[in-house]
Structures are given as structure tokens and as C-alpha cells.
Amino acid sequence: MVARFGNLVEDVYKLSTEEKQELKFLIDKYLLEERRDEIYKNYQESMKELRAGKMRFSHDLDKLKKSLA
């Protein structure tokens, strides 16, 4: 894996500026998609917990702080 990554870094270094910019654009896009997927999975898990009655809501700041401790 390390050798492959090193080769990849060398290959990227050899790319033209335009190709590097396109690669950066694609990597940024892929990272955003992964983050969106992670947020959606967290949402789904939260909804399961809400339906199961595992979540409690409160406007009392002291209770919220205690629940986090």
C-alpha cells in the first residue's frame, strides 16, 4: 500500500497543471460525497434511536449537560 501510494504521488507530480486541477476537483467532489453519505448514515441512525425511544429532548441546559457527562 505504501509503495502504491508513493507511486501515485510521483504520478500526480508528473501531471500537467490542468490535470492536477482536474484531479483536485474530483478529489474534492469525492470527499464531499463521502461526507454527505456519512451525514445521511448518522441521520438514519438517529432516526432509529428516536423511533426506539432512546433519544430524549430537553430545553433545560443543565439536564443536557448532565446527559453528556
N, CA, C, O and CB atoms as a CASP TS submission, in Angstrom:
PFRMAT TS
TARGET T0000
AUTHOR 0000-0000-0000
METHOD Language model
MODEL 1
PARENT N/A
ATOM      1  N   MET     1       0.828  -1.193   0.000  1.00  0.00           N
ATOM      2  CA  MET     1       0.000   0.000   0.000  1.00  0.00           C
ATOM      3  C   MET     1       0.867   1.249   0.000  1.00  0.00           C
ATOM      4  O   MET     1       0.596   2.186  -0.751  1.00  0.00           O
ATOM      5  CB  MET     1      -0.939   0.002   1.205  1.00  0.00           C
ATOM      6  N   VAL     2       1.905   1.278   0.830  1.00  0.00           N
ATOM      7  CA  VAL     2       2.775   2.454   0.903  1.00  0.00           C
ATOM      8  C   VAL     2       3.482   2.668  -0.428  1.00  0.00           C
ATOM      9  O   VAL     2       3.586   3.797  -0.905  1.00  0.00           O
ATOM     10  CB  VAL     2       3.808   2.302   2.040  1.00  0.00           C
ATOM     11  N   ALA     3       3.965   1.588  -1.025  1.00  0.00           N
ATOM     12  CA  ALA     3       4.647   1.703  -2.315  1.00  0.00           C
ATOM     13  C   ALA     3       3.687   2.210  -3.384  1.00  0.00           C
ATOM     14  O   ALA     3       4.048   3.063  -4.195  1.00  0.00           O
ATOM     15  CB  ALA     3       5.245   0.348  -2.736  1.00  0.00           C
ATOM     16  N   ARG     4       2.467   1.687  -3.384  1.00  0.00           N
ATOM     17  CA  ARG     4       1.469   2.136  -4.367  1.00  0.00           C
ATOM     18  C   ARG     4       1.157   3.608  -4.175  1.00  0.00           C
ATOM     19  O   ARG     4       1.032   4.355  -5.146  1.00  0.00           O
ATOM     20  CB  ARG     4       0.178   1.305  -4.254  1.00  0.00           C
ATOM     21  N   PHE     5       1.029   4.031  -2.907  1.00  0.00           N
ATOM     22  CA  PHE     5       0.746   5.436  -2.635  1.00  0.00           C
ATOM     23  C   PHE     5       1.909   6.314  -3.104  1.00  0.00           C
ATOM     24  O   PHE     5       1.701   7.369  -3.703  1.00  0.00           O
ATOM     25  CB  PHE     5       0.480   5.653  -1.129  1.00  0.00           C
ATOM     26  N   GLY     6       3.112   5.872  -2.828  1.00  0.00           N
ATOM     27  CA  GLY     6       4.288   6.617  -3.278  1.00  0.00           C
ATOM     28  C   GLY     6       4.321   6.749  -4.784  1.00  0.00           C
ATOM     29  O   GLY     6       4.633   7.815  -5.314  1.00  0.00           O
ATOM     30  N   ASN     7       3.999   5.660  -5.478  1.00  0.00           N
ATOM     31  CA  ASN     7       3.938   5.706  -6.944  1.00  0.00           C
ATOM     32  C   ASN     7       2.860   6.667  -7.418  1.00  0.00           C
ATOM     33  O   ASN     7       3.049   7.406  -8.384  1.00  0.00           O
ATOM     34  CB  ASN     7       3.677   4.307  -7.516  1.00  0.00           C
ATOM     35  N   LEU     8       1.737   6.648  -6.729  1.00  0.00           N
ATOM     36  CA  LEU     8       0.645   7.545  -7.090  1.00  0.00           C
ATOM     37  C   LEU     8       1.065   9.001  -6.927  1.00  0.00           C
ATOM     38  O   LEU     8       0.794   9.835  -7.792  1.00  0.00           O
ATOM     39  CB  LEU     8      -0.594   7.253  -6.239  1.00  0.00           C
ATOM     40  N   VAL     9       1.724   9.298  -5.821  1.00  0.00           N
ATOM     41  CA  VAL     9       2.193  10.666  -5.581  1.00  0.00           C
ATOM     42  C   VAL     9       3.156  11.094  -6.684  1.00  0.00           C
ATOM     43  O   VAL     9       3.071  12.214  -7.188  1.00  0.00           O
ATOM     44  CB  VAL     9       2.879  10.775  -4.197  1.00  0.00           C
ATOM     45  N   GLU    10       4.065  10.207  -7.055  1.00  0.00           N
ATOM     46  CA  GLU    10       5.004  10.526  -8.139  1.00  0.00           C
ATOM     47  C   GLU    10       4.267  10.758  -9.450  1.00  0.00           C
ATOM     48  O   GLU    10       4.600  11.680 -10.194  1.00  0.00           O
ATOM     49  CB  GLU    10       6.033   9.397  -8.309  1.00  0.00           C
ATOM     50  N   ASP    11       3.274   9.934  -9.734  1.00  0.00           N
ATOM     51  CA  ASP    11       2.498  10.098 -10.963  1.00  0.00           C
ATOM     52  C   ASP    11       1.749  11.430 -10.976  1.00  0.00           C
ATOM     53  O   ASP    11       1.688  12.105 -12.004  1.00  0.00           O
ATOM     54  CB  ASP    11       1.510   8.939 -11.124  1.00  0.00           C
ATOM     55  N   VAL    12       1.183  11.801  -9.839  1.00  0.00           N
ATOM     56  CA  VAL    12       0.469  13.075  -9.753  1.00  0.00           C
ATOM     57  C   VAL    12       1.451  14.222  -9.982  1.00  0.00           C
ATOM     58  O   VAL    12       1.126  15.191 -10.668  1.00  0.00           O
ATOM     59  CB  VAL    12      -0.240  13.226  -8.373  1.00  0.00           C
ATOM     60  N   TYR    13       2.618  14.116  -9.425  1.00  0.00           N
ATOM     61  CA  TYR    13       3.637  15.158  -9.587  1.00  0.00           C
ATOM     62  C   TYR    13       3.958  15.392 -11.068  1.00  0.00           C
ATOM     63  O   TYR    13       4.255  16.516 -11.474  1.00  0.00           O
ATOM     64  CB  TYR    13       4.918  14.774  -8.823  1.00  0.00           C
ATOM     65  N   LYS    14       3.897  14.347 -11.851  1.00  0.00           N
ATOM     66  CA  LYS    14       4.248  14.431 -13.275  1.00  0.00           C
ATOM     67  C   LYS    14       3.116  14.997 -14.131  1.00  0.00           C
ATOM     68  O   LYS    14       3.335  15.319 -15.299  1.00  0.00           O
ATOM     69  CB  LYS    14       4.632  13.057 -13.792  1.00  0.00           C
ATOM     70  N   LEU    15       1.922  15.123 -13.577  1.00  0.00           N
ATOM     71  CA  LEU    15       0.792  15.625 -14.353  1.00  0.00           C
ATOM     72  C   LEU    15       0.962  17.101 -14.676  1.00  0.00           C
ATOM     73  O   LEU    15       1.700  17.823 -14.006  1.00  0.00           O
ATOM     74  CB  LEU    15      -0.515  15.402 -13.598  1.00  0.00           C
ATOM     75  N   SER    16       0.265  17.528 -15.714  1.00  0.00           N
ATOM     76  CA  SER    16       0.253  18.948 -16.062  1.00  0.00           C
ATOM     77  C   SER    16      -0.566  19.706 -15.022  1.00  0.00           C
ATOM     78  O   SER    16      -1.292  19.104 -14.231  1.00  0.00           O
ATOM     79  CB  SER    16      -0.327  19.172 -17.495  1.00  0.00           C
ATOM     80  N   THR    17      -0.442  21.007 -15.031  1.00  0.00           N
ATOM     81  CA  THR    17      -1.199  21.832 -14.090  1.00  0.00           C
ATOM     82  C   THR    17      -2.702  21.621 -14.263  1.00  0.00           C
ATOM     83  O   THR    17      -3.435  21.509 -13.281  1.00  0.00           O
ATOM     84  CB  THR    17      -0.848  23.314 -14.276  1.00  0.00           C
ATOM     85  N   GLU    18      -3.148  21.569 -15.496  1.00  0.00           N
ATOM     86  CA  GLU    18      -4.573  21.373 -15.768  1.00  0.00           C
ATOM     87  C   GLU    18      -5.059  20.020 -15.239  1.00  0.00           C
ATOM     88  O   GLU    18      -6.145  19.915 -14.668  1.00  0.00           O
ATOM     89  CB  GLU    18      -4.844  21.479 -17.276  1.00  0.00           C
ATOM     90  N   GLU    19      -4.245  19.001 -15.440  1.00  0.00           N
ATOM     91  CA  GLU    19      -4.612  17.669 -14.952  1.00  0.00           C
ATOM     92  C   GLU    19      -4.642  17.634 -13.423  1.00  0.00           C
ATOM     93  O   GLU    19      -5.510  16.992 -12.830  1.00  0.00           O
ATOM     94  CB  GLU    19      -3.626  16.614 -15.485  1.00  0.00           C
ATOM     95  N   LYS    20      -3.706  18.315 -12.798  1.00  0.00           N
ATOM     96  CA  LYS    20      -3.698  18.394 -11.333  1.00  0.00           C
ATOM     97  C   LYS    20      -4.933  19.126 -10.824  1.00  0.00           C
ATOM     98  O   LYS    20      -5.523  18.729  -9.819  1.00  0.00           O
ATOM     99  CB  LYS    20      -2.423  19.099 -10.835  1.00  0.00           C
ATOM    100  N   GLN    21      -5.321  20.184 -11.509  1.00  0.00           N
ATOM    101  CA  GLN    21      -6.519  20.921 -11.103  1.00  0.00           C
ATOM    102  C   GLN    21      -7.764  20.051 -11.246  1.00  0.00           C
ATOM    103  O   GLN    21      -8.640  20.061 -10.380  1.00  0.00           O
ATOM    104  CB  GLN    21      -6.671  22.204 -11.936  1.00  0.00           C
ATOM    105  N   GLU    22      -7.837  19.306 -12.334  1.00  0.00           N
ATOM    106  CA  GLU    22      -8.978  18.405 -12.541  1.00  0.00           C
ATOM    107  C   GLU    22      -9.001  17.315 -11.474  1.00  0.00           C
ATOM    108  O   GLU    22     -10.062  16.978 -10.949  1.00  0.00           O
ATOM    109  CB  GLU    22      -8.922  17.770 -13.949  1.00  0.00           C
ATOM    110  N   LEU    23      -7.835  16.767 -11.156  1.00  0.00           N
ATOM    111  CA  LEU    23      -7.738  15.750 -10.116  1.00  0.00           C
ATOM    112  C   LEU    23      -8.165  16.320  -8.773  1.00  0.00           C
ATOM    113  O   LEU    23      -8.883  15.661  -8.019  1.00  0.00           O
ATOM    114  CB  LEU    23      -6.310  15.199 -10.030  1.00  0.00           C
ATOM    115  N   LYS    24      -7.734  17.529  -8.468  1.00  0.00           N
ATOM    116  CA  LYS    24      -8.132  18.182  -7.216  1.00  0.00           C
ATOM    117  C   LYS    24      -9.642  18.367  -7.180  1.00  0.00           C
ATOM    118  O   LYS    24     -10.275  18.111  -6.155  1.00  0.00           O
ATOM    119  CB  LYS    24      -7.420  19.547  -7.056  1.00  0.00           C
ATOM    120  N   PHE    25     -10.218  18.805  -8.279  1.00  0.00           N
ATOM    121  CA  PHE    25     -11.669  18.970  -8.360  1.00  0.00           C
ATOM    122  C   PHE    25     -12.378  17.652  -8.078  1.00  0.00           C
ATOM    123  O   PHE    25     -13.343  17.610  -7.315  1.00  0.00           O
ATOM    124  CB  PHE    25     -12.075  19.506  -9.740  1.00  0.00           C
ATOM    125  N   LEU    26     -11.897  16.580  -8.695  1.00  0.00           N
ATOM    126  CA  LEU    26     -12.522  15.263  -8.497  1.00  0.00           C
ATOM    127  C   LEU    26     -12.370  14.781  -7.060  1.00  0.00           C
ATOM    128  O   LEU    26     -13.319  14.251  -6.484  1.00  0.00           O
ATOM    129  CB  LEU    26     -11.913  14.235  -9.453  1.00  0.00           C
ATOM    130  N   ILE    27     -11.196  14.956  -6.480  1.00  0.00           N
ATOM    131  CA  ILE    27     -10.978  14.530  -5.093  1.00  0.00           C
ATOM    132  C   ILE    27     -11.883  15.317  -4.154  1.00  0.00           C
ATOM    133  O   ILE    27     -12.490  14.740  -3.251  1.00  0.00           O
ATOM    134  CB  ILE    27      -9.495  14.715  -4.688  1.00  0.00           C
ATOM    135  N   ASP    28     -11.980  16.628  -4.358  1.00  0.00           N
ATOM    136  CA  ASP    28     -12.875  17.440  -3.530  1.00  0.00           C
ATOM    137  C   ASP    28     -14.318  16.951  -3.659  1.00  0.00           C
ATOM    138  O   ASP    28     -15.043  16.856  -2.668  1.00  0.00           O
ATOM    139  CB  ASP    28     -12.777  18.928  -3.928  1.00  0.00           C
ATOM    140  N   LYS    29     -14.721  16.646  -4.885  1.00  0.00           N
ATOM    141  CA  LYS    29     -16.084  16.158  -5.136  1.00  0.00           C
ATOM    142  C   LYS    29     -16.307  14.824  -4.418  1.00  0.00           C
ATOM    143  O   LYS    29     -17.344  14.631  -3.784  1.00  0.00           O
ATOM    144  CB  LYS    29     -16.339  15.998  -6.662  1.00  0.00           C
ATOM    145  N   TYR    30     -15.351  13.914  -4.512  1.00  0.00           N
ATOM    146  CA  TYR    30     -15.484  12.602  -3.864  1.00  0.00           C
ATOM    147  C   TYR    30     -15.528  12.737  -2.352  1.00  0.00           C
ATOM    148  O   TYR    30     -16.285  12.030  -1.686  1.00  0.00           O
ATOM    149  CB  TYR    30     -14.328  11.683  -4.268  1.00  0.00           C
ATOM    150  N   LEU    31     -14.718  13.646  -1.803  1.00  0.00           N
ATOM    151  CA  LEU    31     -14.722  13.861  -0.356  1.00  0.00           C
ATOM    152  C   LEU    31     -16.061  14.425   0.113  1.00  0.00           C
ATOM    153  O   LEU    31     -16.564  14.040   1.169  1.00  0.00           O
ATOM    154  CB  LEU    31     -13.584  14.807   0.045  1.00  0.00           C
ATOM    155  N   LEU    32     -16.634  15.333  -0.670  1.00  0.00           N
ATOM    156  CA  LEU    32     -17.955  15.865  -0.333  1.00  0.00           C
ATOM    157  C   LEU    32     -19.013  14.762  -0.363  1.00  0.00           C
ATOM    158  O   LEU    32     -19.864  14.690   0.523  1.00  0.00           O
ATOM    159  CB  LEU    32     -18.340  16.994  -1.303  1.00  0.00           C
ATOM    160  N   GLU    33     -18.959  13.915  -1.372  1.00  0.00           N
ATOM    161  CA  GLU    33     -19.923  12.809  -1.467  1.00  0.00           C
ATOM    162  C   GLU    33     -19.791  11.873  -0.273  1.00  0.00           C
ATOM    163  O   GLU    33     -20.796  11.435   0.288  1.00  0.00           O
ATOM    164  CB  GLU    33     -19.719  12.025  -2.778  1.00  0.00           C
ATOM    165  N   GLU    34     -18.565  11.567   0.115  1.00  0.00           N
ATOM    166  CA  GLU    34     -18.352  10.695   1.270  1.00  0.00           C
ATOM    167  C   GLU    34     -18.898  11.335   2.539  1.00  0.00           C
ATOM    168  O   GLU    34     -19.513  10.658   3.364  1.00  0.00           O
ATOM    169  CB  GLU    34     -16.859  10.380   1.438  1.00  0.00           C
ATOM    170  N   ARG    35     -18.673  12.642   2.698  1.00  0.00           N
ATOM    171  CA  ARG    35     -19.171  13.338   3.888  1.00  0.00           C
ATOM    172  C   ARG    35     -20.695  13.341   3.908  1.00  0.00           C
ATOM    173  O   ARG    35     -21.305  13.144   4.959  1.00  0.00           O
ATOM    174  CB  ARG    35     -18.637  14.783   3.936  1.00  0.00           C
ATOM    175  N   ARG    36     -21.314  13.566   2.741  1.00  0.00           N
ATOM    176  CA  ARG    36     -22.780  13.529   2.662  1.00  0.00           C
ATOM    177  C   ARG    36     -23.306  12.147   3.035  1.00  0.00           C
ATOM    178  O   ARG    36     -24.306  12.027   3.743  1.00  0.00           O
ATOM    179  CB  ARG    36     -23.256  13.911   1.246  1.00  0.00           C
ATOM    180  N   ASP    37     -22.637  11.118   2.562  1.00  0.00           N
ATOM    181  CA  ASP    37     -23.042   9.750   2.911  1.00  0.00           C
ATOM    182  C   ASP    37     -22.932   9.523   4.416  1.00  0.00           C
ATOM    183  O   ASP    37     -23.807   8.907   5.024  1.00  0.00           O
ATOM    184  CB  ASP    37     -22.177   8.718   2.156  1.00  0.00           C
ATOM    185  N   GLU    38     -21.856  10.024   5.009  1.00  0.00           N
ATOM    186  CA  GLU    38     -21.661   9.876   6.452  1.00  0.00           C
ATOM    187  C   GLU    38     -22.756  10.612   7.230  1.00  0.00           C
ATOM    188  O   GLU    38     -23.290  10.082   8.204  1.00  0.00           O
ATOM    189  CB  GLU    38     -20.273  10.403   6.863  1.00  0.00           C
ATOM    190  N   ILE    39     -23.085  11.822   6.803  1.00  0.00           N
ATOM    191  CA  ILE    39     -24.144  12.596   7.459  1.00  0.00           C
ATOM    192  C   ILE    39     -25.474  11.862   7.330  1.00  0.00           C
ATOM    193  O   ILE    39     -26.239  11.796   8.292  1.00  0.00           O
ATOM    194  CB  ILE    39     -24.250  14.020   6.849  1.00  0.00           C
ATOM    195  N   TYR    40     -25.756  11.311   6.154  1.00  0.00           N
ATOM    196  CA  TYR    40     -27.011  10.589   5.942  1.00  0.00           C
ATOM    197  C   TYR    40     -27.084   9.336   6.812  1.00  0.00           C
ATOM    198  O   TYR    40     -28.138   9.032   7.371  1.00  0.00           O
ATOM    199  CB  TYR    40     -27.163  10.210   4.466  1.00  0.00           C
ATOM    200  N   LYS    41     -25.983   8.614   6.930  1.00  0.00           N
ATOM    201  CA  LYS    41     -25.961   7.426   7.795  1.00  0.00           C
ATOM    202  C   LYS    41     -26.193   7.813   9.246  1.00  0.00           C
ATOM    203  O   LYS    41     -26.918   7.125   9.965  1.00  0.00           O
ATOM    204  CB  LYS    41     -24.623   6.678   7.657  1.00  0.00           C
ATOM    205  N   ASN    42     -25.583   8.913   9.683  1.00  0.00           N
ATOM    206  CA  ASN    42     -25.811   9.394  11.040  1.00  0.00           C
ATOM    207  C   ASN    42     -27.269   9.786  11.250  1.00  0.00           C
ATOM    208  O   ASN    42     -27.837   9.532  12.312  1.00  0.00           O
ATOM    209  CB  ASN    42     -24.902  10.581  11.341  1.00  0.00           C
ATOM    210  N   TYR    43     -27.867  10.396  10.250  1.00  0.00           N
ATOM    211  CA  TYR    43     -29.279  10.755  10.312  1.00  0.00           C
ATOM    212  C   TYR    43     -30.144   9.502  10.448  1.00  0.00           C
ATOM    213  O   TYR    43     -31.061   9.451  11.268  1.00  0.00           O
ATOM    214  CB  TYR    43     -29.687  11.556   9.063  1.00  0.00           C
ATOM    215  N   GLN    44     -29.837   8.494   9.629  1.00  0.00           N
ATOM    216  CA  GLN    44     -30.612   7.258   9.697  1.00  0.00           C
ATOM    217  C   GLN    44     -30.492   6.613  11.077  1.00  0.00           C
ATOM    218  O   GLN    44     -31.489   6.147  11.629  1.00  0.00           O
ATOM    219  CB  GLN    44     -30.150   6.276   8.612  1.00  0.00           C
ATOM    220  N   GLU    45     -29.300   6.581  11.632  1.00  0.00           N
ATOM    221  CA  GLU    45     -29.087   6.006  12.960  1.00  0.00           C
ATOM    222  C   GLU    45     -29.835   6.810  14.016  1.00  0.00           C
ATOM    223  O   GLU    45     -30.419   6.237  14.937  1.00  0.00           O
ATOM    224  CB  GLU    45     -27.585   5.955  13.293  1.00  0.00           C
ATOM    225  N   SER    46     -29.820   8.113  13.890  1.00  0.00           N
ATOM    226  CA  SER    46     -30.548   8.961  14.837  1.00  0.00           C
ATOM    227  C   SER    46     -32.045   8.705  14.760  1.00  0.00           C
ATOM    228  O   SER    46     -32.731   8.667  15.782  1.00  0.00           O
ATOM    229  CB  SER    46     -30.254  10.441  14.569  1.00  0.00           C
ATOM    230  N   MET    47     -32.543   8.532  13.556  1.00  0.00           N
ATOM    231  CA  MET    47     -33.977   8.258  13.404  1.00  0.00           C
ATOM    232  C   MET    47     -34.345   6.910  14.025  1.00  0.00           C
ATOM    233  O   MET    47     -35.415   6.780  14.619  1.00  0.00           O
ATOM    234  CB  MET    47     -34.375   8.281  11.915  1.00  0.00           C
ATOM    235  N   LYS    48     -33.478   5.912  13.896  1.00  0.00           N
ATOM    236  CA  LYS    48     -33.720   4.615  14.540  1.00  0.00           C
ATOM    237  C   LYS    48     -33.795   4.785  16.049  1.00  0.00           C
ATOM    238  O   LYS    48     -34.685   4.240  16.702  1.00  0.00           O
ATOM    239  CB  LYS    48     -32.612   3.603  14.170  1.00  0.00           C
ATOM    240  N   GLU    49     -32.844   5.553  16.601  1.00  0.00           N
ATOM    241  CA  GLU    49     -32.824   5.780  18.039  1.00  0.00           C
ATOM    242  C   GLU    49     -34.065   6.547  18.489  1.00  0.00           C
ATOM    243  O   GLU    49     -34.617   6.267  19.553  1.00  0.00           O
ATOM    244  CB  GLU    49     -31.557   6.539  18.439  1.00  0.00           C
ATOM    245  N   LEU    50     -34.499   7.507  17.689  1.00  0.00           N
ATOM    246  CA  LEU    50     -35.695   8.276  18.023  1.00  0.00           C
ATOM    247  C   LEU    50     -36.920   7.367  18.045  1.00  0.00           C
ATOM    248  O   LEU    50     -37.725   7.427  18.975  1.00  0.00           O
ATOM    249  CB  LEU    50     -35.899   9.427  17.020  1.00  0.00           C
ATOM    250  N   ARG    51     -37.061   6.528  17.025  1.00  0.00           N
ATOM    251  CA  ARG    51     -38.206   5.599  16.959  1.00  0.00           C
ATOM    252  C   ARG    51     -38.177   4.583  18.085  1.00  0.00           C
ATOM    253  O   ARG    51     -39.223   4.146  18.565  1.00  0.00           O
ATOM    254  CB  ARG    51     -38.224   4.871  15.620  1.00  0.00           C
ATOM    255  N   ALA    52     -36.975   4.208  18.506  1.00  0.00           N
ATOM    256  CA  ALA    52     -36.829   3.222  19.583  1.00  0.00           C
ATOM    257  C   ALA    52     -36.982   3.866  20.967  1.00  0.00           C
ATOM    258  O   ALA    52     -36.951   3.173  21.984  1.00  0.00           O
ATOM    259  CB  ALA    52     -35.464   2.526  19.480  1.00  0.00           C
ATOM    260  N   GLY    53     -37.145   5.177  20.998  1.00  0.00           N
ATOM    261  CA  GLY    53     -37.311   5.869  22.267  1.00  0.00           C
ATOM    262  C   GLY    53     -36.016   6.059  23.031  1.00  0.00           C
ATOM    263  O   GLY    53     -36.037   6.310  24.237  1.00  0.00           O
ATOM    264  N   LYS    54     -34.898   5.945  22.350  1.00  0.00           N
ATOM    265  CA  LYS    54     -33.603   6.094  23.014  1.00  0.00           C
ATOM    266  C   LYS    54     -33.164   7.553  23.120  1.00  0.00           C
ATOM    267  O   LYS    54     -32.229   7.864  23.857  1.00  0.00           O
ATOM    268  CB  LYS    54     -32.550   5.300  22.270  1.00  0.00           C
ATOM    269  N   MET    55     -33.829   8.449  22.391  1.00  0.00           N
ATOM    270  CA  MET    55     -33.470   9.866  22.418  1.00  0.00           C
ATOM    271  C   MET    55     -34.398  10.616  23.350  1.00  0.00           C
ATOM    272  O   MET    55     -35.590  10.325  23.452  1.00  0.00           O
ATOM    273  CB  MET    55     -33.523  10.476  21.006  1.00  0.00           C
ATOM    274  N   ARG    56     -33.819  11.582  24.021  1.00  0.00           N
ATOM    275  CA  ARG    56     -34.618  12.454  24.881  1.00  0.00           C
ATOM    276  C   ARG    56     -34.292  13.893  24.522  1.00  0.00           C
ATOM    277  O   ARG    56     -33.133  14.258  24.324  1.00  0.00           O
ATOM    278  CB  ARG    56     -34.343  12.175  26.400  1.00  0.00           C
ATOM    279  N   PHE    57     -35.334  14.694  24.442  1.00  0.00           N
ATOM    280  CA  PHE    57     -35.160  16.102  24.126  1.00  0.00           C
ATOM    281  C   PHE    57     -35.448  16.925  25.363  1.00  0.00           C
ATOM    282  O   PHE    57     -36.320  16.587  26.164  1.00  0.00           O
ATOM    283  CB  PHE    57     -36.071  16.529  22.957  1.00  0.00           C
ATOM    284  N   SER    58     -34.706  18.006  25.507  1.00  0.00           N
ATOM    285  CA  SER    58     -34.898  18.879  26.659  1.00  0.00           C
ATOM    286  C   SER    58     -34.437  20.285  26.311  1.00  0.00           C
ATOM    287  O   SER    58     -33.506  20.489  25.531  1.00  0.00           O
ATOM    288  CB  SER    58     -34.135  18.344  27.895  1.00  0.00           C
ATOM    289  N   HIS    59     -35.122  21.244  26.918  1.00  0.00           N
ATOM    290  CA  HIS    59     -34.709  22.636  26.768  1.00  0.00           C
ATOM    291  C   HIS    59     -33.924  23.082  27.996  1.00  0.00           C
ATOM    292  O   HIS    59     -33.443  24.213  28.060  1.00  0.00           O
ATOM    293  CB  HIS    59     -35.935  23.549  26.548  1.00  0.00           C
ATOM    294  N   ASP    60     -33.802  22.200  28.951  1.00  0.00           N
ATOM    295  CA  ASP    60     -33.088  22.501  30.191  1.00  0.00           C
ATOM    296  C   ASP    60     -31.592  22.261  29.971  1.00  0.00           C
ATOM    297  O   ASP    60     -31.158  21.120  29.812  1.00  0.00           O
ATOM    298  CB  ASP    60     -33.627  21.630  31.375  1.00  0.00           C
ATOM    299  N   LEU    61     -30.818  23.332  29.965  1.00  0.00           N
ATOM    300  CA  LEU    61     -29.387  23.239  29.683  1.00  0.00           C
ATOM    301  C   LEU    61     -28.652  22.370  30.699  1.00  0.00           C
ATOM    302  O   LEU    61     -27.745  21.624  30.329  1.00  0.00           O
ATOM    303  CB  LEU    61     -28.774  24.625  29.660  1.00  0.00           C
ATOM    304  N   ASP    62     -29.028  22.454  31.964  1.00  0.00           N
ATOM    305  CA  ASP    62     -28.380  21.642  32.982  1.00  0.00           C
ATOM    306  C   ASP    62     -28.600  20.146  32.737  1.00  0.00           C
ATOM    307  O   ASP    62     -27.678  19.345  32.895  1.00  0.00           O
ATOM    308  CB  ASP    62     -28.895  22.028  34.361  1.00  0.00           C
ATOM    309  N   LYS    63     -29.819  19.776  32.355  1.00  0.00           N
ATOM    310  CA  LYS    63     -30.104  18.366  32.048  1.00  0.00           C
ATOM    311  C   LYS    63     -29.297  17.911  30.843  1.00  0.00           C
ATOM    312  O   LYS    63     -28.783  16.792  30.816  1.00  0.00           O
ATOM    313  CB  LYS    63     -31.612  18.156  31.786  1.00  0.00           C
ATOM    314  N   LEU    64     -29.188  18.780  29.848  1.00  0.00           N
ATOM    315  CA  LEU    64     -28.412  18.417  28.669  1.00  0.00           C
ATOM    316  C   LEU    64     -26.951  18.195  29.010  1.00  0.00           C
ATOM    317  O   LEU    64     -26.336  17.242  28.533  1.00  0.00           O
ATOM    318  CB  LEU    64     -28.537  19.488  27.606  1.00  0.00           C
ATOM    319  N   LYS    65     -26.392  19.073  29.835  1.00  0.00           N
ATOM    320  CA  LYS    65     -25.003  18.927  30.230  1.00  0.00           C
ATOM    321  C   LYS    65     -24.796  17.627  30.993  1.00  0.00           C
ATOM    322  O   LYS    65     -23.806  16.930  30.770  1.00  0.00           O
ATOM    323  CB  LYS    65     -24.561  20.118  31.076  1.00  0.00           C
ATOM    324  N   LYS    66     -25.722  17.292  31.894  1.00  0.00           N
ATOM    325  CA  LYS    66     -25.614  16.052  32.671  1.00  0.00           C
ATOM    326  C   LYS    66     -25.717  14.821  31.773  1.00  0.00           C
ATOM    327  O   LYS    66     -25.045  13.817  32.009  1.00  0.00           O
ATOM    328  CB  LYS    66     -26.704  16.002  33.749  1.00  0.00           C
ATOM    329  N   SER    67     -26.558  14.902  30.746  1.00  0.00           N
ATOM    330  CA  SER    67     -26.717  13.748  29.851  1.00  0.00           C
ATOM    331  C   SER    67     -25.463  13.486  29.030  1.00  0.00           C
ATOM    332  O   SER    67     -25.243  12.366  28.569  1.00  0.00           O
ATOM    333  CB  SER    67     -27.901  13.963  28.919  1.00  0.00           C
ATOM    334  N   LEU    68     -24.646  14.508  28.846  1.00  0.00           N
ATOM    335  CA  LEU    68     -23.414  14.363  28.073  1.00  0.00           C
ATOM    336  C   LEU    68     -22.254  13.861  28.943  1.00  0.00           C
ATOM    337  O   LEU    68     -21.263  13.349  28.422  1.00  0.00           O
ATOM    338  CB  LEU    68     -23.042  15.699  27.427  1.00  0.00           C
ATOM    339  N   ALA    69     -22.377  14.006  30.235  1.00  0.00           N
ATOM    340  CA  ALA    69     -21.281  13.623  31.137  1.00  0.00           C
ATOM    341  C   ALA    69     -21.211  12.121  31.336  1.00  0.00           C
ATOM    342  O   ALA    69     -20.347  11.635  32.065  1.00  0.00           O
ATOM    343  CB  ALA    69     -21.440  14.308  32.486  1.00  0.00           C
TER
END
